[in-house]
Amino acid sequence: MYRYPDNPIITRQDIKSRHPALQDVSSVFNPGGVRHEGQFLLLLRVQNRARETFFVKALSEDGIHFSSSDLPVQILHLERCKHMIYHIYDARITADTAGFYQVFCAMDTDKGCFLGYFRSEDFDSLDFIGLASEPDTRNGVLLPGTDYRFERPNKHVGTDGVKTGSRIVCSKSRDMLHWQEVAEVFSGRPHYWDELIGSGPPPLLCEEGWLHIYHGVATHFGSSNIYQAGISLQDRERPWITLARGRYNVLEPRESYELSGQVPNVIFPSAAIALSDSHVMDKDTPIYIYYGAADTAVALAITTPAELIAQARAE
């Protein structure tokens, strides 16, 4: 991946809102993203000084220069959730064939972290359909045009007592609410760059299979965990089968905006938008990867399927 030279592309100074809770925000990061009515659309995670979380819509003609809405996205029908909700964050967005947009978000509740299923047409509001996972599940990404989803069970307990994940699994559903595990996709590699893992953006389909960008965390450094981006190639028909998985990360914290912030040493890819009208990308299709940098700003990296596949197969 190649960083856009004028990163970060969105910072807290770019959030100009009429909403009283979004004055002088603390951070903007981990966006969901999709092409919408001919434009690049990001659903930004915005955090204020109370550490409350909001979604703010941002639009762009070129995928680089974004204008954000002056009001947060409305979230409708939260009364359908039977638990107390503290935060809703880290949207992953997929377009479906009906022209709607399906969104899975992490929902922090008094009963643990769930995946929430939302739908939207305009992203001025999100319609909450219901909880779409068991407790302690995160990083849910739908494989477009299929009944499959990658997700991460939060069953690994770190030395600090916080639950996280060391494996990605593939699940299947016919109604987007009730999911059954099919198989494990892969697990973390102890002592290396991806000890803990989770899916990033929804996978993208190319001729060779599904391109799956994920984040990996190296935990064996005494002072800090290091979040990086990696790549795997998954089988087109049976996506839980891994055809290739990169030995090396494809993006790691090196720049000042990635090394320093709310959470230092973090690259967290959450949106991937292919510059193609085809459902199946060719090898030279540009892909814009949007990632959270140090849980503080949004940055952009650019790549192609050919480059990612080469990295997945690198030894």
C-alpha angles and dihedrals in degrees: 000000000000121000118232102250095230096052137183094059096186126031135168090269088066093062105093107171139171090207112106093223092055102059114124094354122203102224149347120207150127099049128189113225144195142152107263125181092337096311137097109253126194126187100210125208104225123188125196130205091272085059089244116149129228137171117235123187118229126187133197138177094206103029091245110067110054133187115204128213117255091227130051122250113270115237110210132201099015087151085081088074112085094202132074108262121215102171139002113197152140100051120205111199131200129176117226131206094260091064094253126120124235118209129192115193135178109250117200108206140163087262097051137274117319136175111250122207116219134170131203142170102190105015090231082108137014120216110218107219099177148285110308106192147035117271118285097033125132144163097046113179126176120222101230116249094011140089091239132105134182115220141165123234109218095221100124113096114206127214088265091057094249117135117236138149139266100175139052119213134192117230133183133216140169097200103034091239106070115052133184124197114245102181144321114275096199142307137232122282110235117230094014137086096285106045091138119032146183137171117265120198122358106282119264123225121233131164093272096049140274117340105217117192113194139171123242128195125211106207101173096089111101099224105033148014112236119217116205139167124247139176138227133177115224130197113266098227100028103033095183088071111091113215095181137356125192119248089205132050115251096214130018134174109279108130124079094249089055097043099047130046143074090327111018124220097026133144109169115177112204108154133043120182120187117211092226137098091211123097088223116051122222119228096264099047110130113238122200112210116198117199142175112247115209089333086283112084142015120250135182133227125182129211144142134234090252092056094046094047090050089053092047089056097041115121 
